[in-house]
Amino acid sequence: MRIHHLPGTDLAISDIGLGTMTFGEQTDQACAHAQLDYALSEGINLFDMAEMYPVPGRAETQGATEAIVGAWLARQARDRVVIATKVAGPLRGFRWIRGGPLALDLANMRAALEASLKRLKTDYVDLYQIHWPSRPLPLFGGTQYEAQDTVDRAAEIEEQLQALATLVREGKVRYIGLSNETPWGTLRFLEAAGRLGLPRIVTIQNAYNLLNRTFESGLAEVCHRERLGLLAYSPLAFGVLTGKYRTHSDPQARLNRFPEFSPRYRKAAIAPAVDAYARVAENFGLSLGALALGFVRSRFFTASTLLGARTVEQLKENIVHAKVVLSPEALAAIEEVHLKSPNPAP
């Protein structure tokens, strides 16, 4: 496992991280703690969660993920692990989270963070991220931006950054990041930080996998020039890139158990693309999962590849696959498929 410092920080993270959004829904506490123990034993020190987890989001389980991790974290040396969590924004319909939430202002962020800290049984988080932008955008599988928003979103971003800066000054947050953000939004946060002398964002957590490489068209350049790191989530596209939906129908698999969840991975163009990538993997003597994870980990902008698993066995397999180093020939074969089937799950 490679440990490296995020540019401009003293935050050292593993280049493979553990995502936890199954904890409290598909994964019970005993299994979650076993996953956390195993990940730590393998050299993983980055653990990512969110106040809205587990998913699919619902009032009965909201916050359970952080509570499960907190029960485990209470037994760990705090400086051995990097704890990342996220504040939920508006526009997604989660009325049970702080009554909306209505805004990403200081009052809401402070309330969200203090609740997260209580569940996590810690005094601070290493990385605090805005889970999604507060402005109308085609997120989580949407593709078409509608130019109907007339609110001054630059001023809104400035207010959000000032709120995050306050939490940093209070010692409750070490570093800040974004998630599901666009190039425009990312650059506005960076511009405001430089102009106002406020903390810079150090990471962006977006979906990135063989079926969704939209990050490369704008955000990759932003990461390169502004020295930001991608925390790549869904590197296996909700398990689609393990090939399990091609060969069997496990009723506990996420897309089977929650049929209304994540339409981005149910589009018609996905199956042919997965078949093509599976043939590439077979030609190079790899599993499809190894091809998918090795690809994400190989990108220059990927600071950490976030694995998610329902069971310890899945996690063990994913860690092995994520360590695969792809040959130039395998990467070239991936590009051939991508040119024929670009981004079927944007």
C-alpha positions in Angstrom: 0.0 0.0 0.0 1.4 3.4 -0.9 1.1 6.2 1.6 1.5 9.7 0.3 0.9 13.3 1.3 -1.8 15.3 -0.3 -0.1 18.3 -1.9 0.2 21.3 0.4 -0.9 19.4 3.5 0.6 17.2 6.2 -2.2 14.7 5.5 -0.8 11.3 4.6 -3.3 8.9 3.0 -3.2 5.4 1.6 -3.8 5.2 -2.2 -6.6 2.8 -1.5 -9.3 3.9 0.9 -12.4 2.2 2.3 -15.8 3.6 1.6 -18.5 2.7 4.1 -21.9 3.5 2.6 -23.1 -0.2 3.0 -22.5 0.0 6.8 -25.8 -0.1 8.6 -27.9 -1.3 5.6 -26.3 -4.2 3.7 -23.5 -4.6 6.3 -24.1 -5.1 10.0 -21.8 -3.7 12.7 -19.9 -6.9 13.3 -19.1 -7.3 9.6 -18.3 -3.6 9.3 -15.8 -3.8 12.1 -14.2 -6.8 10.6 -13.8 -4.9 7.3 -12.3 -1.9 9.1 -9.9 -4.2 11.0 -8.8 -6.0 7.8 -8.4 -2.8 5.8 -6.2 -1.3 8.6 -4.1 -4.5 8.7 -3.5 -4.1 5.0 -2.2 -0.6 5.3 -5.3 1.3 4.5 -5.7 4.4 6.7 -8.3 6.4 4.8 -11.9 5.7 5.8 -14.7 7.7 4.1 -18.3 8.2 5.2 -21.1 10.8 5.2 -23.8 12.0 7.5 -26.5 10.7 5.2 -25.1 7.1 5.0 -26.0 4.3 4.7 -27.5 4.2 1.3 -30.2 4.2 0.0 -30.8 7.1 2.3 -33.8 6.9 4.6 -34.8 8.4 8.0 -34.6 5.1 9.9 -30.9 4.5 9.1 -29.5 8.0 8.6 -26.2 8.3 10.6 -25.9 4.6 11.3 -22.7 4.4 9.2 -20.9 7.0 11.3 -22.1 5.4 14.5 -20.8 2.0 13.4 -17.4 3.5 12.5 -17.4 5.5 15.7 -17.8 2.4 17.8 -14.7 1.0 16.0 -12.8 4.3 16.1 -13.1 4.5 19.9 -10.7 1.5 20.1 -8.1 2.8 17.7 -5.1 5.2 18.0 -6.7 8.2 16.5 -3.6 9.5 14.7 -3.3 6.2 12.8 -6.4 6.8 10.7 -7.7 9.4 8.4 -11.4 10.0 8.9 -13.3 11.7 6.1 -17.0 12.5 6.2 -19.4 14.7 4.3 -22.1 17.2 5.0 -25.4 16.8 3.0 -26.6 19.6 0.9 -30.1 20.6 -0.3 -32.1 19.6 -3.4 -32.0 15.9 -2.9 -35.1 15.5 -0.8 -33.6 14.3 2.5 -36.1 16.0 4.7 -35.1 14.0 7.7 -31.6 15.5 7.8 -31.7 18.9 9.6 -35.2 19.6 8.2 -34.1 19.7 4.6 -31.3 20.6 4.8 -32.2 24.1 3.8 -28.7 25.6 3.2 -25.0 24.9 3.5 -24.5 27.9 5.8 -22.5 27.9 9.0 -25.4 27.0 11.3 -26.2 23.9 9.2 -22.6 22.9 8.7 -21.9 23.2 12.4 -24.9 21.2 13.3 -24.0 18.5 10.8 -20.4 18.3 11.9 -21.2 18.2 15.6 -23.6 15.4 15.0 -21.1 13.5 13.0 -18.4 14.0 15.6 -20.7 12.7 18.3 -21.5 9.6 16.2 -17.8 9.1 15.3 -16.7 9.5 19.0 -13.9 11.9 18.0 -13.1 15.6 18.5 -12.2 16.2 14.8 -12.3 14.9 11.3 -9.3 14.9 9.0 -11.3 15.8 5.9 -14.7 17.4 5.7 -16.4 17.4 2.4 -19.5 19.0 0.8 -21.3 15.9 -0.4 -22.9 17.6 -3.5 -23.3 21.2 -4.7 -26.2 23.3 -3.4 -27.0 24.5 -6.9 -29.2 22.7 -9.5 -27.0 20.3 -11.5 -27.4 17.0 -13.4 -25.9 14.8 -10.7 -25.8 11.0 -10.1 -26.5 10.0 -13.7 -28.0 13.2 -15.1 -26.3 14.7 -18.1 -28.1 17.9 -19.2 -27.4 21.2 -17.5 -30.4 23.6 -17.6 -29.4 27.3 -17.8 -32.3 28.5 -15.6 -30.5 29.2 -12.3 -30.3 32.9 -11.7 -29.0 32.8 -8.1 -25.5 34.3 -7.5 -23.8 30.9 -6.9 -20.3 32.5 -6.6 -21.5 34.4 -3.5 -23.1 31.2 -2.2 -19.8 29.3 -2.6 -17.9 32.1 -0.8 -20.3 31.7 2.1 -19.8 28.0 2.2 -16.1 28.3 2.2 -16.2 30.9 5.0 -18.3 28.4 7.0 -15.8 25.6 6.4 -13.0 28.0 7.4 -14.7 28.7 10.7 -14.9 24.9 11.4 -11.2 24.6 10.6 -10.3 27.5 12.9 -12.3 25.8 15.7 -10.1 22.7 15.4 -13.0 20.4 14.4 -11.8 20.0 10.8 -8.2 19.6 9.5 -8.8 19.9 5.8 -11.7 20.4 3.4 -12.8 18.9 0.2 -15.7 18.7 -2.4 -17.7 15.9 -3.8 -19.7 15.5 -7.0 -18.5 18.9 -8.1 -17.9 20.4 -11.5 -14.9 22.3 -12.9 -16.7 25.6 -12.5 -17.6 25.0 -8.9 -14.1 23.7 -8.0 -12.4 26.7 -9.5 -14.8 29.1 -7.7 -13.8 27.5 -4.4 -10.2 27.8 -5.2 -10.5 31.4 -6.4 -12.4 32.4 -3.2 -9.8 30.8 -1.0 -7.0 32.7 -2.7 -8.8 36.0 -2.7 -10.0 35.8 0.9 -7.1 34.0 2.5 -9.2 31.0 3.4 -8.4 27.3 3.5 -8.1 25.6 0.1 -9.9 22.5 -0.8 -7.4 19.6 -1.1 -9.5 16.8 -2.6 -12.5 16.2 -4.8 -14.5 13.0 -4.5 -16.3 12.1 -7.7 -17.4 9.0 -9.4 -14.7 7.6 -11.7 -14.6 4.2 -13.4 -14.3 2.5 -16.8 -18.0 3.3 -17.5 -17.8 6.9 -16.4 -14.7 8.8 -17.3 -16.3 12.3 -17.5 -13.9 13.5 -14.9 -11.2 13.5 -17.5 -12.7 16.2 -19.7 -12.3 19.1 -17.3 -11.6 18.1 -13.7 -8.4 16.2 -14.5 -6.8 19.4 -15.7 -8.1 21.3 -12.6 -6.5 18.6 -10.4 -3.2 18.7 -12.3 -2.9 22.5 -12.3 -4.3 23.2 -8.9 -2.6 20.2 -7.2 -5.8 18.5 -6.0 -6.3 14.8 -5.5 -9.3 12.7 -6.7 -10.9 10.4 -4.2 -12.4 8.1 -6.8 -15.7 6.6 -5.7 -17.6 3.8 -7.4 -14.4 2.4 -9.1 -16.4 -0.8 -9.7 -19.6 1.0 -10.8 -21.7 -0.4 -8.0 -20.3 -3.9 -8.7 -21.2 -3.8 -12.4 -17.5 -4.0 -13.2 -17.0 -7.2 -11.2 -19.1 -8.9 -13.9 -21.5 -10.3 -11.3 -24.5 -9.0 -13.0 -23.5 -10.7 -16.2 -23.3 -14.2 -14.7 -25.7 -14.6 -11.8 -28.4 -12.8 -10.0 -27.5 -12.5 -6.3 -30.6 -11.1 -4.6 -28.4 -9.3 -2.0 -26.3 -7.5 -4.6 -27.1 -3.8 -4.4 -28.7 -3.2 -7.8 -30.9 -6.3 -7.2 -31.9 -5.5 -3.7 -32.6 -1.8 -4.4 -34.1 -1.8 -7.9 -34.9 1.9 -7.9 -31.4 2.9 -6.8 -28.7 4.4 -9.1 -30.3 4.4 -12.6 -26.9 5.5 -14.0 -25.8 1.9 -13.9 -28.9 0.5 -15.5 -28.6 2.2 -18.9 -28.9 0.1 -22.1 -25.3 0.9 -23.3 -23.7 -0.5 -20.2 -24.0 -4.3 -20.9 -22.2 -4.2 -24.2 -19.4 -2.0 -22.7 -19.0 -4.4 -19.8 -18.8 -7.3 -22.1 -16.0 -5.6 -24.1 -14.0 -4.8 -21.0 -14.5 -8.4 -19.8 -12.9 -9.6 -23.1 -9.9 -7.2 -22.5 -9.5 -8.6 -19.0 -9.6 -12.2 -20.2 -7.0 -11.4 -23.0 -4.6 -10.2 -20.3 -5.3 -13.0 -17.8 -7.1 -10.7 -15.4 -10.5 -10.6 -13.7 -12.8 -7.8 -14.8 -12.5 -6.3 -11.3 -8.7 -6.2 -11.5 -8.8 -4.5 -14.8 -11.3 -1.9 -13.5 -9.5 -1.1 -10.2 -6.1 -1.2 -11.7 -7.2 1.3 -14.3 -8.6 3.8 -11.7 -5.5 3.5 -9.5 -3.2 4.1 -12.5 -4.5 7.6 -13.2 -2.2 10.6 -12.4 -5.0 12.5 -10.7 -6.2 9.6 -8.4 -5.1 10.3 -4.8 -7.0 7.3 -3.5 -9.3 4.6 -4.9 -12.3 4.1 -2.6 -13.3 0.5 -2.3 -16.7 -0.5 -1.0 -17.8 -4.0 0.0 -20.7 -5.8 1.5 -18.6 -8.6 3.1 -15.0 -9.1 4.2 -14.5 -11.6 1.4 -15.4 -9.0 -1.2 -13.1 -6.5 0.4 -10.2 -8.9 0.4 -10.7 -9.6 -3.2 -11.0 -6.0 -4.1 -7.8 -5.1 -2.3 -5.9 -7.7 -4.2 -7.4 -6.5 -7.5 -6.7 -2.9 -6.7 -3.0 -3.6 -6.4 -2.7 -4.9 -9.9 -0.5 -2.8 -12.2 -1.8 -2.8 -15.7 0.7 -3.1 -18.6 0.8 -0.4 -21.3 -0.8 -2.9 -23.7 -3.7 -3.5 -21.3 -4.2 0.3 -21.0 -4.1 0.7 -24.7 -6.8 -2.0 -25.1 -8.9 -0.2 -22.5 -8.7 3.0 -24.6 -9.9 1.1 -27.7 -13.0 0.1 -25.9 -13.5 3.5 -24.5 -13.4 5.1 -27.9 -16.1 2.8 -29.1 -18.3 3.0 -25.9 -17.4 6.3 -24.2 -19.0 6.9 -20.8 -22.2 4.8 -20.9 -22.8 5.6 -17.2 -22.1 9.3 -16.9 
